[in-house]
Amino acid sequence: MRAPLQDAAWMPFCLVWMMMACGGRPALKQVYEKDFFIGAALNLDQIDGKDPKASALIETHFSSITPENILKWEPVHPEPDRYVFEPADRFVALGEKYGMHIVGHTLVWHAQTPRWVFEDGPGKPAGRELLLERMRSHIRTVVGRYKGRIHAWDVVNEALEDDGSMRKTPWFNIIGGDYIRKAFEFAREADPDAELIYNDYNLWKPEKAAAAVRLIEGLRAEGIRVDGVGEQAHWALDYPPIGDLDSALKVLASTGVKVMITEMDVSPLPNPWNYTGADIMFNVEVQEKLNPYPKALPDSMQQKLAARYGEFFSLFRKYSAISRVTLWGVTDGQSWLNHWPMRGRTNYPLLFDRNYEPKPAFNAVIRAAKKP
Ligand code: GLA
């Protein structure tokens, strides 16, 4: 996967070539070539080439792609006997065209999964056997279609609570705690060579990192191979504390599986969780406070964001277990954080701005790659 440029004598020529190829800027995927894949989550327009400026950035800077939505259960398998594969076929073809590491996201999750999956006819909950059979046939069909072409799968997404307990999703409630083992078994059956990942958020929290380790080790004790653990990395200026993240990465890496940063974005906006729904909906002052930069991110904030990105990437480079860092989008304009956890904000969580230009955060990430 990594093809290091061994011969130091070539480095100056390579750097010049890289910069010429990218309009005078180094390419992310090249400066991190020896460390990890640099990935981006793609939306449908980007997959379909309808956003040419984004396409240019994707081709130049990223060595891995993940679909933001199209391989989730709801879009890919909306009805029991209907699969919609055309967008995913185009996504995989795009990754192959550029020789990218292609990630499938995600097979078993409680969100963006149609209600019928958990029902045995309208309103009647499905039983364990029916749900297991559905899971198996979904995984066999989707993973099997791209066998050998999608290189890694987020098999189970978000199965843990922050306190380390199992999240009581319909999968858990209907099948029981072994639904995770089953999902990995079915995925392995469908593509023995794919890299199979457990993916979750807030794995920088000690209780949750410990729970992920127990999960992976428990599966291993039952003979199930998990290849990677993904920390989603939806972060902000004030969390996670870098020391906590460092400790968590150490703990996750100690399992011996690869560690991936799978959905990274860093929000520079204030956290709306402290306000109630009514405040957010009807109080103009609160709304302004929570959406403080509707036109542009001020330079002082750009610098704070850049410093955060810089420290994160410097930390990632310390861990040889980290095999991929994927940004959850290409440009700020596309980010889900413009709509969540409250609608209508202007957020700035990624490395390229709304005009497809690299931000100070981009430069900080490049600088982090060059530090010894
Ligand atoms: C979770 C999911 C992603 C995406 C984000 C929000 O992290 O894993 O697929 O839906 O939420 O965009």
Boltz pocket constraint, residues with backbone or C-beta under 6 A from the ligand:
constraints:
  - pocket:
      binder: B
      contacts: [[A, 68], [A, 105], [A, 157], [A, 201], [A, 232], [A, 263], [A, 336]]
      max_distance: 6.0
